[in-house]
Amino acid sequence: MKRLLLTLFCFCVLQGALAEDGSRLWLRQATDAQATVTCKLTSETAQIAKAELEQAWKGVPVVLKKTKDKDLRKLPASSYRIRAIEGGKQIEINSLSDIGLLYGAYHLLRLQATNADVQSLDITESPAFDKRILNHWDNLDRRVERGYAGFSLWNWEELPALSPRYKEYARANASIGINGTVLNNVNASPKMLTTEYLEKVKVLADVFRPYGIQVYLSVNFATPMALGEVETADPLNKEVVKWWKNKVKEIYQLIPDFGGFLVKANSEGQPGPCDFGRTHAEGANMLADALKPYKGIVMWRAFVYSPSDADRAKQAYLEFQPLDGQFRSNVIIQVKNGPIDFQPREPYSPLFTSMKQTPLMPELQITQEYLGHSNHLAFLAPMWEEFFDLVEPNTMNAIAGVTNIGTDTNWCGHHFGQANWYAFGRLAWEPTLTSDVIAKEWLQQTFDLKESSLTTLSKMMVYSHEAVVDYMMPLGLHHIFAWGHHYGPEPWCAIPGARADWMPSYYHNADEKGLGFDRSSTGSNAVAQYPEELCKLYDNIETCPEKYILWFHHVPWQHKLQSGRTLWEALCYHYDRGVQLTRDFQKAWDNVKEDIDAERFADVQTKLIAQTRDAIWWKDACLLYFQTFSKLPFPEDYERPIHELDDLKKVQLGITNEECPTIELLNKNR
């Protein structure tokens, strides 16, 4: 009996030791390696690099060494070289900077975790973008707009008291090369710039600095007026200019390496220079002049859609392209990857190929506002890879990602949501990396997988984005989500008194003739905003890529597409394929069960079941609704709806913009 109890006790202890909750992210390597690492540098950053290697590196001795190597001097200071020396008996990491050595240390550990050959290493790495920045849409009350992983990491009430997570956050970012963070929501509170909050920001900046991370703040353009310190926010008013210069001076006295400001102006009710008869350039330049003595930057968002044109997709171009060349050199226009708003698939924003004299930076959305929140597996590297296929990375020197990070134990709400944070960092460093390579890197560091399981899961991840596009909005459909929270389908949505371009019907234009938004030369002519070659490609309904055809054309229901299917048949095919792929993901996950710890396996399995149910919900809702216009039967080979349209129109989740619906709530409603 005693032996049995002892056996059971040992089994329980072992299971506890093997249990994982996702809190360690992709940084799961053992910390008992006791490696031999030589580093004569005494900076905190260099000592972190040394400690990381000592704890986790299991190979030959490593030397960390700053150098003035002529080849490295041609590259950014954060570049590094890793090479095996003395016939492979030692590895040397060289950089011009301490942060470069830290990046090199993390790279070496990544090579170890992915079973790479390190015997004859000779790697030189350099970041494609100088500024690789996370954007947090976190409010001061800790609610996170479009955040689906709990509350904000930043506990403003408790600061300057520190959470251990602040350091872990910085460490995770440094491990993938992220070097900046905007702490607060672009819908910024004026209180963010009060001395009370700036002193709290300083505490976070001090934690992040050794990991090479600069702090930035989103600012409300009318802050001096909102705080009652100036009567206007006119950017050409002398008192306003003076206020901003004094405020910037105060910030840099507290935080000498402060990065600068992110600004959302004249968008969705936020104040801006246009309220005072000034241009975006005049507003941005006023802030840029205040920051320039300290080498700070302004990231001015191009997310605008005042109802001055019949096509919302054209608005950013119409407002910003005429201002090309009018911005200060330390202003970067931050442009969403697509011309609407982080849709599951969009063509790239034409601003990227039309503003030749102005620095631009892409804004990608890591959080899944329009991609199933933190309930759906949607690996976004393929979407970003698609973007970089058409927008040359070397035309920009900065990149931003709207983050999916919160207080949830696993940081991102979904264990696979971590992969999007990871992918953003890796692509911000090297945008030519493929989705498959990034998926396998993340998987090998996050789970302990056999080769067959690695192949299975990497394939699942790479296909997941296309699956979501299929079961939500294939063929270029966009913005047909539920009102407000954007979870689930609502192509029939009609809100009395709301703007037309907030309604799904504005985008899908379904009628008895066909479906889609006509942006051709005979429609809104949005195609004219693209370079001539793409303009011609998109303008012709016969040559327009199928994945964008409903974005650029109103297509007749019986029109034959390049696939040989009619539009109606193609819609049914894609919605059905999306559902079938989610079922395949369930099977793939079940097949790797023996390689996954019990806790994470169960968590992901539950999410995948919910995703499949949601996919059916989307398929049935959209096809039944569009069928009321097409009047066409469902093709013989495809799965029939299991819902009634009238029942689906009654679904109301009752959640806010800061919530992901629970599985229980979904199961009660859809």
NORGIHU-V71437 format. One record per backbone hydrogen bond with DSSP energy under -0.5 kcal/mol. CO is the residue of the C=O (numbers start at 1). NH is the residue of the N-H. If there is no record, write none. Layout:
CO|NH / CO|NH
//
This chain:
1|5 / 2|6 / 3|7 / 4|8 / 5|9 / 6|10 / 7|11 / 8|12 / 9|13 / 10|14 / 11|15 / 12|16 / 13|17 / 14|18 / 15|19 / 22|25 / 24|27 / 26|28 / 35|37 / 36|62 / 37|39 / 38|64 / 43|47 / 44|48 / 45|49 / 46|50 / 47|51 / 48|52 / 49|53 / 50|54 / 51|55 / 52|56 / 53|57 / 54|34 / 54|35 / 55|33 / 61|91 / 62|38 / 63|65 / 63|93 / 64|40 / 65|95 / 69|73 / 71|74 / 72|75 / 76|79 / 77|97 / 79|96 / 80|125 / 81|94 / 82|123 / 83|92 / 85|88 / 85|89 / 85|90 / 86|89 / 89|61 / 90|85 / 91|63 / 92|83 / 92|94 / 93|65 / 94|81 / 95|67 / 97|101 / 98|102 / 99|103 / 100|104 / 101|105 / 102|106 / 103|107 / 104|108 / 105|109 / 106|110 / 107|111 / 108|112 / 109|113 / 110|114 / 111|116 / 112|115 / 116|118 / 118|121 / 121|84 / 123|82 / 125|80 / 130|132 / 131|133 / 131|399 / 132|179 / 132|180 / 133|401 / 134|136 / 134|182 / 135|137 / 135|403 / 136|138 / 137|145 / 138|185 / 139|142 / 142|152 / 143|139 / 143|145 / 144|147 / 149|408 / 150|149 / 151|407 / 153|155 / 154|156 / 155|158 / 155|159 / 158|161 / 163|166 / 163|167 / 164|168 / 165|169 / 166|170 / 167|171 / 168|172 / 169|173 / 170|174 / 171|175 / 172|176 / 173|176 / 173|178 / 174|177 / 179|214 / 180|134 / 181|183 / 181|216 / 182|136 / 186|188 / 189|192 / 190|193 / 191|194 / 194|198 / 195|199 / 196|200 / 197|201 / 198|202 / 199|203 / 200|204 / 201|205 / 202|206 / 203|207 / 204|208 / 205|209 / 206|210 / 208|211 / 208|213 / 209|212 / 212|214 / 214|181 / 215|259 / 215|260 / 216|183 / 217|262 / 219|221 / 219|264 / 220|223 / 222|225 / 222|226 / 223|227 / 224|229 / 224|230 / 225|228 / 234|237 / 237|241 / 238|242 / 239|243 / 240|244 / 241|245 / 242|246 / 243|247 / 244|248 / 245|249 / 246|250 / 247|251 / 248|252 / 249|253 / 250|254 / 251|255 / 255|258 / 259|297 / 260|217 / 261|299 / 262|219 / 263|265 / 263|301 / 267|270 / 270|266 / 272|275 / 273|276 / 273|278 / 274|277 / 279|283 / 280|284 / 281|285 / 282|286 / 283|287 / 284|288 / 285|289 / 286|290 / 287|291 / 288|292 / 289|293 / 291|294 / 291|296 / 292|295 / 297|261 / 298|300 / 298|332 / 299|263 / 299|301 / 300|334 / 302|304 / 306|308 / 310|312 / 311|314 / 312|315 / 314|318 / 315|319 / 316|320 / 317|321 / 320|323 / 321|324 / 323|326 / 328|331 / 330|298 / 332|300 / 332|334 / 333|335 / 333|361 / 334|302 / 335|363 / 337|349 / 347|339 / 349|352 / 350|353 / 351|354 / 351|355 / 354|356 / 355|358 / 359|333 / 360|397 / 361|335 / 362|364 / 362|400 / 363|337 / 364|366 / 364|402 / 367|369 / 368|371 / 368|373 / 372|375 / 372|376 / 373|376 / 376|378 / 378|380 / 380|384 / 381|385 / 382|386 / 383|387 / 384|388 / 385|389 / 386|390 / 387|390 / 387|391 / 390|392 / 392|395 / 393|396 / 397|130 / 397|131 / 398|362 / 399|133 / 400|364 / 401|135 / 401|403 / 402|366 / 402|367 / 408|411 / 410|412 / 411|406 / 414|417 / 414|418 / 415|418 / 416|419 / 417|420 / 417|421 / 418|422 / 419|423 / 420|424 / 421|425 / 422|426 / 423|427 / 424|428 / 425|429 / 426|430 / 428|129 / 429|128 / 430|433 / 434|438 / 435|439 / 436|440 / 437|441 / 438|442 / 439|443 / 440|444 / 441|445 / 442|446 / 443|447 / 445|28 / 447|449 / 450|454 / 451|455 / 452|456 / 453|457 / 454|458 / 455|459 / 456|460 / 457|461 / 458|462 / 459|463 / 460|464 / 461|464 / 461|465 / 463|467 / 464|468 / 465|469 / 466|470 / 467|471 / 468|472 / 469|473 / 470|474 / 473|476 / 474|477 / 475|550 / 480|490 / 482|486 / 483|485 / 486|488 / 488|482 / 490|493 / 493|505 / 494|496 / 495|498 / 499|502 / 500|503 / 503|506 / 503|507 / 504|507 / 504|508 / 505|509 / 508|516 / 513|557 / 514|511 / 515|555 / 516|518 / 517|519 / 518|524 / 519|527 / 520|523 / 520|525 / 525|528 / 526|529 / 527|530 / 531|535 / 532|536 / 533|537 / 534|538 / 535|539 / 536|540 / 539|541 / 540|543 / 540|544 / 545|548 / 545|549 / 546|549 / 548|551 / 548|552 / 549|553 / 550|517 / 552|519 / 552|520 / 553|555 / 555|515 / 556|559 / 557|568 / 559|567 / 561|564 / 565|561 / 566|570 / 567|571 / 568|572 / 569|573 / 570|574 / 571|575 / 572|576 / 573|577 / 574|578 / 575|579 / 576|580 / 577|581 / 578|582 / 579|583 / 580|584 / 581|585 / 582|586 / 583|587 / 584|588 / 585|589 / 586|590 / 587|591 / 588|592 / 589|592 / 590|593 / 592|595 / 592|596 / 593|596 / 595|448 / 597|601 / 598|602 / 599|603 / 600|604 / 601|605 / 602|606 / 603|607 / 604|608 / 605|609 / 606|610 / 607|611 / 608|612 / 609|613 / 610|614 / 611|615 / 612|616 / 613|617 / 614|618 / 615|619 / 616|620 / 617|621 / 618|622 / 619|623 / 620|624 / 621|625 / 622|626 / 623|627 / 624|628 / 625|628 / 626|629 / 626|630 / 627|631 / 635|638 / 644|648 / 645|649 / 647|650 / 648|651 / 656|659 / 657|146 / 662|666 / 663|667 / 664|668 / 665|669 / 666|669 / 666|670
//
